[in-house]
């Protein structure tokens, strides 16, 4: 099976569900998104917006390596 995501205005939900109900359960399965998905999507959308508008904090590979080495050394003792 394939999966698609559809965003729609709440006032047409009944029309969409009516159309989808004409398919058998072998042909179509409605999958709801949980709150965790919505929270993660919101966070990712926010991060993407920061990248697009230039306010995101970005690190080079060398900077990331230095940060990780420092963090690891703090917990090795």
C-alpha positions in Angstrom: 0.0 0.0 0.0 1.0 3.6 -0.4 0.5 6.4 2.1 -0.4 10.0 1.4 -1.1 12.9 3.7 -4.1 15.2 3.0 -4.6 18.5 4.8 -8.2 19.9 4.5 -10.5 22.4 6.1 -12.6 20.9 8.9 -15.9 21.8 7.2 -15.2 19.3 4.3 -14.2 16.4 6.5 -17.6 14.7 6.2 -17.4 14.9 2.4 -13.9 13.3 2.4 -15.0 10.5 4.7 -18.1 9.9 2.6 -15.9 9.5 -0.5 -13.4 7.3 1.3 -16.1 5.0 2.7 -16.9 3.9 -0.8 -13.7 1.9 -0.8 -13.3 -1.5 0.8 -10.9 -2.1 3.7 -8.7 -4.0 1.4 -8.3 -1.0 -0.8 -8.0 1.8 1.7 -7.0 2.2 5.4 -7.4 5.5 7.2 -4.4 6.1 9.5 -4.7 8.9 12.1 -1.6 10.9 13.2 -0.9 10.9 16.9 0.0 13.9 19.0 3.7 12.9 18.9 3.7 13.2 15.1 2.1 16.6 15.3 4.6 17.9 17.9 7.6 16.6 15.9 6.2 18.1 12.7 5.8 21.4 14.4 9.4 21.3 15.7 10.8 20.4 12.3 8.8 23.1 10.5 10.2 25.6 13.0 13.7 24.4 12.4 13.2 24.6 8.7 11.9 28.1 8.9 15.0 29.1 10.9 17.2 27.7 8.2 15.3 29.5 5.5 15.4 32.9 7.3 19.0 32.6 8.3 18.6 32.4 12.1 19.5 28.8 12.6 22.7 28.0 14.5 24.8 25.8 12.2 28.0 24.0 12.9 30.8 22.7 10.7 31.9 19.1 11.0 35.0 20.3 12.9 32.9 22.3 15.4 30.6 19.4 15.9 33.5 17.1 16.5 35.0 19.4 19.1 31.6 19.7 20.9 31.2 16.0 21.0 34.7 15.4 22.2 34.2 17.9 25.0 30.9 16.3 26.0 32.4 12.8 26.0 35.4 13.8 28.0 33.1 15.3 30.7 31.4 11.9 31.2 34.5 9.7 31.0 35.8 10.5 34.4 
